[in-house]
Amino acid sequence: MKMLSNSIQRLFTPLFMAAALLLCEAASAQSWPAKPIRVIVPFGPGGSADTLGRLVSNKVSEYLGQSFVIENRAGAGGMIGSDQVAKSAPDGYTYVVSGVATHAVAPALMAKPPFDPVKDFSHVALFGGPPLVFAVSLGVPAKTMTEFIALAKAKPDAISYGSPGIGTHGHLFGELLKQINGIAMAHVPYKGAAGAVVDLAAGHLPAISSTLTTAGAQIRANKVRALAISSTARLPDYPDVPTFRELGFADLVAVTWFSLSGPAGVPAEIVTRLNGEVRRALQEPDVREKLRPEGIEPGTLNPKEFTDFVAAEYKRWAPVVKASRAKAD
């Protein structure tokens, strides 16, 4: 009987422990949030990641009645701050403003990335992001994307395009444009898009591939000519700028997206609740008004859909990174 009792105990103890763990997680999720929530922005202050992270965090903080503490931890293309979150406790109190740069491009640039962009995170919600624009200086004779492609084909490598830097989304989008159309253009990397836009407007640079956020002011002032944008449809603030999709380039639909992710293992109840609050924040009229001029369409994906989206984006951009031969600094 004693041996039988010990056998039963050995059999059921793991089950009891698992049940206790689930009960603890459920209790933790029900009391969440019981303290301030930390959000790491893996880039410097003032950029799109920082602006979107603070905009959404401020709204969700109001809904949950708990403060969100923003910390900027820049470095290695956003990998330092992202890796810090990947290795933090999955208790629902630490997140990172993730995005295409940190979870689709940068890991593909590295021989040995410090984390798996899908498996090492609990992907919470997609914020959205600005589309990319391909624009030229007013001195370039091409008035349309079709004319520009013809010009580039007639003069291989004679036309250069600028981007925010090697391995940035703008750079890779330019490389994808080249691959799809079979054209040769020299790439001129800048340290950020601002300098490239200034040179474009001054006529020192023929073309640029960057986010609409950076080039928008010069486009609206008619100081540079936008040939096409990567959004799914034309934007109200840029009614005369066609999309790549309507020009027949379905593979050139893209946005420089940003999002919210936590370490792998955050309780599903917390992820689901936070996803709902983020989506609610993005639909607030004042938030939508701030996003509209930049062509940012608020994200509406649930956690499962968003996780699948991250995986698809990594799969999409990794071959482009390889073809570009870009490497992490």
Secondary structure, DSSP 8 states (H G I E B T S, - for coil): -HHHHHHHHHHHHHHHHHHHHHHHHHHHHHH--SS-EEEEESS-TTSHHHHHHHHHHHHHHHHHTS-EEEEE---GGGHHHHHHHHTS--SSSEEEEEEHIIIIIHHHH-SS-SS-TTTTEEEEEEEE--BEEEEEETTSS--SHHHHHHHHHHSTTTSEEEESSTTSHHHHHHHHHHHHHT---EEEE-SSHHHHHHHHHHTSSSEEEEEHHHHHHHHHTTSEEEEEE-SSS-BTTBTTS-BTTTTT-GGG--B--EEEEEETT--HHHHHHHHHHHHHHHTSHHHHHHHGGGT-------HHHHHHHHHHHHHHHHHHHHHHT----
